[in-house]
Amino acid sequence: MFLLFLFSPLVHSQNLNNKQRRLSLINLQKTLTGQELLSPFHSFEDAIAHITFGDTPSNRLYVLLTEKEEGVEGRLRLNGHLLAASPVYNSWILAMSMVEHHIYLILKKHGLSHLPYRFPEYSQWSFILAMRHWEELGHPNQYDYAKHPSAPIRKFPLSLQASVTFWDSLWHKDLRSFLKAVKKRHLDLGFDSITLSQYIFQAPPQKAAAARELRKAFQDLVFDECQRRTPNQCVRP
């Protein structure tokens, strides 16, 4: 009985982790954007294996682990505080984190695991696709973790400017204002100000080539989103 008592918190934590991963992923699968984000994975179980909850830096909702963990390369670790959030809300966070995984796959093509900076474009890219997913999900803002009735619990999402209701309201404004707000959040959280374009001019050839591919993918996404909102009024960079 003592052993059962001793290990039951660990078992409960593992069960909660597994339940959140599955339910959050199911909610991500409900949208076309979510399905596209999950397309690199071979199966639902493969995607599950690439997701976990645990410790991350205090200013991060998630991190991508470039070293293998439990035999999985490129695993996404969501901040453990998110275990208390709704799986609907966490599908929004998962959408962001899947962009990080896509960036990682592009870097791998160039023989890299990461670049030396966390560029503003990373955040903007993540937020565009996360908000597309949220829009396709029907704007279920009632699940906003930042609206949790407990002040100590909602302190975490608020400290990371992660109120989906707030971002949903900005999403309905013009795209330029939305991207500007995402960049401000990026800088407020202490991430790098150098852009991909600036980095390309100073990077060695291998890293510059990777950065150019990332920049093109991001610019194509912004152009596509602009066209979706205001057809025939957008100019490619």
N, C-alpha and C positions, 0 to 999 in steps of 0.2 A: 504493500500500500504506500509505503514511503517513496519507493521508486516511481510509482505512478504519479504521486503528487509532485515529485521533483521534476519530472520530465513533461508533465501536462502543459505548462506554459509554452514550452518549446513546440510541442505538438500542435497546440492551438495556433501559435504563430505561423507554423508551416502550413496548416490547413487554411488559415486566413489568406496567406500569401498565394496559395494555389487557387483558392476561390476567386480572389480579386483578379488574378491574371486571366483566368478563363472568362469571367463575366465581362471584364473590361474589353477583352479581345472580341468577344461575341458582339458587344455594342459597336466596336470599331468596324466589324465585318458588315454591319447593317447598311453602310453607305458605299456608294461607288468610289468615293475618295479613299475611304478606309480599305476597300478591296484592292485598289491600285497600290496603296502603301504596303499592303501585305503580300503583293505579288512575288517579291524575291524569295519568299519562304516556300518550302516544298509542300507544306501541309499545315493544318491548324496546330498539330503537336510540335512541329518544327518551330513555329512562331512562339508557342508557349515556352519552349526551351530557351528562347532568346530573350525572355522577359523575367525579371525578378524584382522584388522590393528589398530595399536595404539602406545602408548608409550612403549618403552623397554629400558633397560640400554644401554648406548652409545656403548658398545662393543658387543651388541647382535643383530643378524639379526631377532631373534624370541625368545619368551619365552613360556613356558607351564605354565598355571595358574592352580595350584592345588586346589584353592578355586573356588567354583561355580561362574560363571559370566553369568547373564541372564538365569539362570537355567541349564547351561551347565557345566559339570565337565570335567576337563582336556582340556580346550580350548587352542588353539594355537594363540598367538598374534604376528603377524609379525610387524616389525618396520614400523612406519608410512611413513618413507622416501621411502619405496618400492611402495607406491601408484603411484609414478612417473615412475616406471619401467614397462617394457613390461610384459604382462601376461605370455609370453613364458619364460622370465627370472625368473619370480616369481614362475613358476612351479618347477624350480630348487631349489629355496629356500623352497618351500612347501615340496619337497621330503626330504630335510634335516629335516624339522620340524616334518614330519610324523615319523621319526625315534625317535624323542623325545617323541612322543605320544606312540610309541611301548614300549619304555623304561618305560614309566609311567604305562602302562598296566601290565608289568612284575612286577614292584614294588608293584602294587595294589594287586597282587596275594599273596604277602608276607605281606600284611597289612601295606604297606608303601606308602607314596606319593612322597618321594624323599630320596636321600642319601646326606650326608653332603658335598660331593665334586662334582665338574664337571670334570669328568675323561677325559684324552686324548682320550680314546677309544670312548667316546660319539661323539667327533668331527670326528674321523676316520670312524666310523660306518656311520654317517650321510653323509660324503663326498663320500664314496664308492657307496652308493645307489643313491645319487643325480647325480653322474657322470654316473652311469649305465643308469639312466633315460635320461640324456642329450645325451648320446651316442645313445640310442634307438630312441630319438627324431630327430636324424640326425645332431647333433653338430651345432645347429643354432646360432653360435657365433655372428651373426650380431645383435642379440638382447641383447648383453652384456650391462648391466646397467653401467658398469665401462667405457664404450665407449661413454657415452652420450655426445653430442656436447657441453653441458653447463658444464664448469669447476666446478661451485659451486654444481651442481647436482651430478656429478660423484665423487665428493669428498667423499660422504658417502660410496659407495661401495668400493672405493679404500682404505679408512681408515680402513675398516674391512677385507681387503684382499679378496674381494668377486668378483673378475673378473673371470667370468666363462671361458673366453678365456684362461686365465693363467692356470686355473686348468685343462682345457681340454687338454692343451699341456702336462702338467705333467702326466695326466691320461694315455697317450700313452707311457710313459716310464715304467720302471719296477715298480712293486707294492710297493716294499720296499721304493724306493725313494719317491713315492707318499705319502705313509703313514708318512714318516719322515717329509715331507713338511707340511702335515696337522697338525702334532703334533707341529711343530715350530709355525705355525699360532695360534694354540690353546694357546701356552705359550705366544706368542707375545701380544695376546689380554688380558692377565692377568688371564687366567683360571688356575685351579689347575694342578700341575705336578704329584701328586700321581696317580698311576695306580690302576686298579681294583684288580690286584693280590696283590699289596702292601696293599691295604685297607682290603682285606679279612683276613689277618693275625692279624689285630688290631680291627676288627669290632665285635660287639656283635653278638650272633648266628643268630638272625632274619635278621639283615642287611647283615651278611656274606653270608647267604643262597641266598639272593636276588642278591648280588654282584657276586656270583658264577654262577648263572643262566645268568646274563648279560654277564659275561666273556665268558661263553660257546657260547652264541648266537653270540657274536662278533667274537670269534675265528672260529666258523663254517662259518661265512660270509667271513672272510679273506681266509680261506682254499678254499671255493667255488670259490672265485674270482681268487685265484692262479691257481686252476685247470682249470678255464675257459681260462686263459692266457697260461699256460704251463702245459698241462695235464701230470699226472704221475711224476711230478717233485716237488711235494709239500708234506710236512710232517705235520701231525696234531700236535699241541702243546701238 
